[in-house]
Amino acid sequence: MSFYLSTLAVYFGIDLLSAWSLNLQFGFAGVPNFAFIIFQAVGAYTAAILTLGPDTGINSFQRYFFGASLPYPFPLIFATLAGGALSYLIGSFSLKRMRRDYQAAVLLIVSLIAIQVVSTVVRFLNGSNGLTGIPKPFSGVLNISVAAYQWSYAAYVGVICVIIYFILRRLLRSGWGRAVRAVRDHEDAAATLGLNGTKVRMQVFVFGGMIAGLSGGLLVQFINAWSPASWSYAETFGILTAVIIGGVANNKGAIVGTLLVQIIFLQLPSFLPQIGYPGLTAALQWVVIASIWLIFMAVRPRGIIPEARYKVKPPKGLITHDGDKAELLLANLATSGKDKVTK
């Protein structure tokens, strides 16, 4: 039971990072990133090849490029940077001013191409077989049981989640966060204030990609393997469902959505006895998740915890009559990007 619960705790933390990453891109910036899973995958592959060492000796059964044995936490740092670098590369041609459905199509196509390339080119990242035997961080140093190690790793992932949460909270409540929402809601109006919509979306896209790469690095060093089967478009669908059900553009809502979708509906049944013929449980999972998505889109499209509406009070001593009050109100709306200004 301890092993089972600690595994769910680790998955919850990693899935939560993924949900925050996609929520940042889709919820706050309005970028329909249907290629999300490839940014998590690049983080996972980067951490893997930087810890496995050369593909010789005990690793001669699999083929991959580079191969190094960097000490921890450098593989995780490079995994984070790899997610950001790939985001910048893909964002350079997919974040142009175009309709969001076209953006979604472009990103989905990129994801499908990436899966086929990695699966086909065996000498690149061992093809469809993927990489295995990835060492766990500090496993040879910590003299503890397997269950204790899992709980330690769960606590480590939890600390990272807390740090990322407060970083996101600080950023999204700053002027930069208001600029992100302004570009999402009224890009033309934001442009009149001097905001470059493409530049703002690129910043969000890269930052979200870095969090995705971080989650991939944490995941691959926990499960010790990675293959193209682990990053199909269905994985992106699951994370997006968690964001929509929890509440788009609300990181607290993403916590609730991740718990419901990624843990209760996806991870929890995989540890329970199979029912019916092989594959029936997995098929029923996606039927249930898709049905819940449709229900929420029809009944509660803003999710369980909707996007927060912020209030700002005007500076004291600046309002002298009704004309000044109206002028100050417009100035606050234009410059702060707040949803509501109080008297």
Salt bridges, closest charged atoms under 4 A:
ASP101 OD2 - ARG99 NH2 2.57
ASP185 OD1 - ARG184 NE 2.83
GLU187 OE2 - ARG97 NE 3.46
GLU187 OE1 - ARG201 NH1 2.97
ASP188 OD1 - ARG97 NH2 3.00
GLU307 OE2 - ARG184 NH2 3.13
ASP324 OD2 - HIS321 NE2 3.15
